């Protein structure tokens, strides 16, 4: 009886196992097939919608094949695998036809279908039908090929894919051996000197040893970058002191070798509704009465006598501005205010700019010290309302604080300041970045913005259109402009020039040198102009643009385009991207549904208009760097498309939109329309257009050719939908800040969304070193040689740009040097 019972139990167990296997064999194909069929139906519906918009037919075909494969799989037919393999072949042919060998374009097009083909090949033993051509050997070969493809894509994701690859043997010849030497071991202005080149002739740190770079010292300021404060500064180093400012406008003096604090000054800024969420200090200025480079004539009578009467404690001074609109002079040795400057060391910059009830005029960028004149502009709130304060640019005596001149786009030839008590006209184009200065010509080069609001231009002053988005060459002695060059004929998209112009003596074909000013624009256009006259050195052409905007808009039929540009290729449907083929399809539908006739397609009501290059850049305030020894321009750019449309303010109120200056809705009070706008991203939160989203590019100015272009930054620390990837995939992310170039053949940069400072090879763009930062950075690195004979690289680090939270923020100043190097 026991033996029979055991046999019966074993038989029941065997039957149970067989039934489970049969159930598995039946359930798995049905579940996977149903998923495929549903996904296929999604592609069919989306593909049909895309076709009605004039888009690609591929997605409809792919959806039909995917649905057919899913239905066959639910019926356990081997045809499901054949259809899946056919779908992969068709997709591969289509993908290579549409985007060639662009790695990141191929990823969403092929990965999904490779995985589907692999799964259905593995499921063949569960399917019914003739397996004559899908025997064990064939299936193994197909699976190995598909797995190899997945591995290849996986490995490729962890490698940078240059968009322009450097030619072999592309080492740049030296054209100016003594470049940078005039500044000695110091960094005395925002862009190192007043030319804004960001070039240091030091080569102690070079390609062969940069891998050994280590942290030399770290300083914590105590001002955390929270609640809208951002560290975007570049420190100065003069003699034996490093000077820097925090977002709250505190100024620190540090020992350049140890990082020890020498002194601190706190201006105790007043918080206003406007600066409450927007606190920055990108740099300070430096003045030495004994070394000031004076231009041909001076706006101050008896210059030597005035200098001689300055107190000894303020012959060397730090000039700083504040987010509550003050200009301050400090003794460089003690940090105490210079009593003879303005009123007890301060000048009120709100005087003369008009009504300012909400603090909407404030300063964020480094002041320019041009000889004995300090030149300042100001930031004005965008897009809230008309009637904002004047955008006047002013020149003050750096020793007394006296207002010497005022340049106003609405009265550009006046020069002399208005009488006490009068206000400069409101709503004029402002200058909110940092300017440059040529002491030989006596000219300061001012980058201007446009009249607010940004997106409606129907009511702008004629002078606003004439001087918007311009480089203006102003005589530092009179405040009168000698010439100006518009980088946009009129602006509807916030294409301010915010980057510091770069001054360079460019070798010419005649064997001499042409003094040029290089204007880097948010449009990605690079205008190289003779800085004596404003005449383009590289060709500029006027191209026709779309003009079909709203009634009342003033739209130019042409816009200027330079021979030199970065990231300005016109979008087409095949450039749309996504994490998968499904959200890529949604992006293509959205793209085809938008208005898009090129860069200057005007906004209208109701239908979204694509905005690219976006209003964050191209090139933003961080600017570029110039290897003055070789004539190589090195720039980082942002590639983030947006969309926008005009909206009735009552409709916006009913929808619950909250107005702000830079958010997704702005009222633009005083104009006919509000404006709704946002980033152009997929449902997964990734950009709807192909990578890279930020690059570093090297351009040989001796011939105008792009030497190399590489993606800048990885997804490692950049949250998407609140999820931080944590893997170092160098996709190329939006950048902020600017580069530093050295004669050691290196470009240093830390304005990426991941937490790294990098050193790139100037000749190839190859990453030679990467150092982990405690949080992200946004400023621009600087370099100097300390009293110990070591070359240092210094960065300010407070967190990656605009994270929207107070997480992962900091207050760091970090210096790097090589170990064991000394005098």
FENURLIN-V125504 format. One line per field, one symbol per residue. phi: phi as a letter, one per 30 degrees, with the letter a starting at -180 (. if undefined). Layout:
BEGIN
phi=???
END
This chain:
BEGIN
phi=.ddddddddddddddddddddddddddedddddddddddddeddddddddddcicddeddddddddddddddddchcdeeddddddedddddddddddbicdedddeddceedddddddddddedccckdcecbdedddddddddddddddddddddccdcddbcdddicddddcbdceidddhccbcbecibddidhccddbdcbedbddcebdcabbcdjcddbhidbdbccdcbbhcbccabcecidcccbddcciddcabbcdhdcdceddecbcbbdlccbbbddbedcdebbdcdheddddddddedbdcbccbbbdcibcbcbdddcidddedchchjbbddddjcjebdcidcabbcddccciccccbbadbecidadidedcecbccddcciddcabcbedadcdidddeejccdedicecbccccbbcdddicccccccbddddcccdcddeddddcdhcccccdddcicddabbdcbdacbbicedcdddccacdecddjcbcdbcccccddidcccbdddbiddccebbccdbdbdcdejdcbddbbdbcdcabicdddbedddbldbdddddddddddddddacjecdddbdicdcdcaeddckhccddibbbdddcicdbbcbcbbdbbaadbddddddddidcdadbdcbbdhejcdbdbcaadcbdedicedbdddcabcbcbdddbidddabbdcjcdeccdbhiccdibdcddjcecbibcbcbddibccabccdccbcbbcdddbiddcabcdcdbdbbdbdbbacdddiddccbbcbbkddhdibcdhcaacbbccaddidad
END
